[in-house]
């Protein structure tokens, strides 16, 4: 597996979510969007979407939801929206800000 956010642990097992974390939120979102696009390409090339759930599980196990995760999820969600509507996935994605993310999850 040659995804840039995956590393091989000392035990030889793949760690499926080891993103770089730029200090600025917008840069981290951009990096996460790149990771999401990379995973989508990998899934399209292999025809095997099963890795998606494993990456999400690894992300959840990290217990961190910051820019890299927000960017990754925005690409994945936007890709599905485009696919479900018969449109091509959108190339331009609005970078979520921490305030917008918090607002979206408030009850």
Number of C-alpha atoms within 10 A of each C-alpha: 9 8 12 15 19 16 17 12 10 7 6 8 9 13 15 22 22 16 17 12 16 14 9 9 19 17 16 23 26 19 23 26 24 18 25 25 17 18 22 17 12 18 15 11 9 9 9 10 13 9 13 17 10 14 18 16 13 15 18 13 10 11 8 10 10 16 27 26 23 24 28 23 18 20 25 19 14 17 19 15 15 13 13 11 9 9 11 13 18 12 8 8 13 8 18 16 15 14 8 10 13 10 10 9 7 6 4
